[in-house]
Amino acid sequence: MQNKQPARPHLQFWPKRVPTEIVLPETSLWYNLEVSAHRYADKAAIRYFGNAITFRALREQAEALAGWLQHKAGVKKGDRVLLYMQNCPQFIISYYAILRADAVVVPVNPMNRAEEFKHYVTDAQARVAICTADLAAGAAAADAELPAEQRLQHLLVTQYADALPPAHEHPEDAPPAWLTATHALPPGATAWQDALAGAPAPREHTAGPDDMAVMPYTSGTTGFPKGCIHTHRSVMHNVVGGSTWSGSGAESVILSVLPLFHVTGMQYGMNGPIFSGATVVMLPRWDREVAGRLISRYQVTHWTNIPTMVIDFLASPNLEQFDLSSLRYIGGGGAAMPQAVAERLKQQFGLSYLEGYGLSETMAPTHSNPSERPKLQCLGVPTFNTEARVIDPVTLAELPPNEIGEIIVSGPQVFKGYWGKPEATKEAFIEFEGRTYFRTGDLGRMDEEGYYFITDRLKRMINASGFKVWPAEVENLLYKHPDIQEACIIGTRDPYRGETVKAVVVLRAHAKGKTTEEQIVEWAKENMAAYKYPRVVEFVDALPKSGTGKVMWRQLQETENARAAAQGKATSA
């Protein structure tokens, strides 16, 4: 029986210069750096506070570190290696060194606290971690609390200053104090410079397209974060596809400001430019004034971001002084771009903001907006070699245009499953008309022209400025507080972040009338990533529960939504 082909009305709006399908290299991600280092040996691969690192130097340092990983740290093919740092050249060097060693990169959000870090060590069964010195003490302390058989065997530590030039030719953009500060190394840790100095040559690179390459973690609706198994092939799809879609080549200059541990920053701010031979201008933390000067100075052509960055950028009092004439691609995702902001970007600078959609499970986009005909607050159309449908989440029947259902996707960029979680993997996929699709858990619709729009989340998730916060994970951490008996996490409106985290808490008897909401917030701030901890705490005597004893979080969320709506009406009256 012939499989039914999905309707593809969006192809009539496909960019004419872009093929509808791409052919992937049958090579590893490491080979992308190998090729660019041969083709563009003395071209700047990274520009970082005045320091230019060539493709040749990038390859040499990655190979030296790969030699240390294999011969000194005992890393074998398929081993998971944690990469725990903010954006800096050492992230890219480490990432490609791990790949060169035939191992698997496990990127860890540098905002994670010690308690959260433990999970990555134990779940990924990692024995080696590479981190920056500002995070090393916390990582070592967390590791020491684990059973001996689960602990790290090697901790490699770099100072941010290891990649900084001795002087900066542009004093106004000199590195901030947090980058120049040095921190003591934990006992037994290996210093970055020591690892690179005199490291033996790595063994022959044997990883192929179907070997594991990267395992980013994503949070589910229950429990702790889950590792997404990605091969060199699944990562390569959006490396090649992203460069092709955005028109990036060796002459391109990329502003890399999204976190590299996150799949969007990883693909558009690192892997894509290395594949195409483009130059990365790296900004470790968002700063609108520095970003404007970097775009002007280095004639940046491509900038992938999140809408809150653009909103902040356009609010700069120095906006008129920035030269944005070189920009030819600007886009991103994580949250919808407000229509008024997108229209101002178009009218003032002639730039169309191209929104896209993807997940950790798809290693960045499954959908992107065509440059010639984008739609505002829209996910876009399915990308190269990718199929998408909208189905009824209960009956699994396909729905017609403009009916809301669950978005499912199928394509080469889809992950292979959740690490060590066969049941969760089984639940994440369905067979649909002879093809395997990933259930995104996002509710949306497709219009008559084949463009997709997100309307709600089937899964229980809070979207705070593009950062996904999963209530069950925050609840698990809150339960470690000695004064908390029960907790339920919901979303609440926030004027800047759009949505932020609220904890509805039942205190233990001994804490009632003593522990304050502010104390809970401060404790959470110390024990959770900055985007994740509750900004608002409400004490209640009891949480609403169903007949089976489950907390009725939807009821709490609906009450919160109604309260916010009432406040909005009162404010506007």
Summary of the structure (lengths in Angstrom):
residues: 573
radius of gyration: 23.7
end to end distance: 61.5
largest distance: 71.5
contacts: 1931
relative contact order: 0.10
helix: 35%
strand: 24%
